[in-house]
Amino acid sequence: MADVKVKVLDNGPLLVEGTIEVVDAEGNTFQQKGALCRCGLTANAPFCNGAHAGKFENAPRAK
């Protein structure tokens, strides 16, 4: 299996580097690919559409 990295972007989405499968609660696979939303403002859930710009501040750091 290839390595996968999930990068938490400051004030933005989760950027997935590598191949993953995104599945909903019923087991259906999403066909679209892209950064995963973490602000909840996207109209394209679970993927980011940039709606967070200027409206979401969150820059977590690993401890």
C-alpha positions in Angstrom: 0.0 0.0 0.0 1.3 3.5 -0.8 2.1 6.0 1.9 -0.7 8.5 2.6 -0.1 11.8 4.3 -2.9 14.1 5.5 -1.7 17.7 5.9 -3.8 20.1 8.1 -3.6 23.4 6.3 -3.8 26.6 8.4 -7.3 28.1 8.2 -8.2 25.6 5.5 -8.9 22.0 4.5 -7.3 18.7 5.1 -5.0 18.0 2.1 -4.6 14.3 1.3 -1.4 13.3 -0.4 -1.7 9.8 -1.8 -4.6 7.6 -2.7 -7.5 7.0 -0.3 -11.1 6.0 -0.6 -13.8 8.3 0.9 -16.9 6.4 1.9 -20.2 7.7 3.3 -22.1 6.2 6.2 -24.0 3.8 3.9 -20.8 2.5 2.3 -21.1 4.4 -0.9 -17.8 5.7 -2.4 -17.5 9.4 -3.4 -16.3 9.7 -7.0 -14.9 13.2 -6.6 -11.4 13.8 -5.3 -10.0 16.8 -3.5 -9.1 18.4 -0.2 -11.4 17.4 2.7 -13.4 20.3 4.3 -13.0 20.8 8.0 -14.8 24.1 8.5 -18.3 22.9 7.6 -19.0 25.8 5.2 -18.6 23.9 1.9 -21.6 23.2 -0.4 -19.6 20.3 -1.7 -19.3 18.1 1.4 -17.1 16.4 2.3 -14.8 18.2 -0.1 -13.5 21.7 0.2 -14.8 24.4 -2.2 -13.0 27.4 -0.7 -16.0 28.7 1.2 -13.8 28.9 4.3 -11.8 31.9 3.0 -11.9 34.7 5.5 -14.5 32.9 7.7 -12.6 30.1 9.4 -9.6 30.3 11.7 -7.9 27.2 12.9 -4.2 26.4 12.9 -3.6 23.3 15.1 -0.1 22.2 15.9 1.0 18.7 16.9 2.2 18.5 20.5 
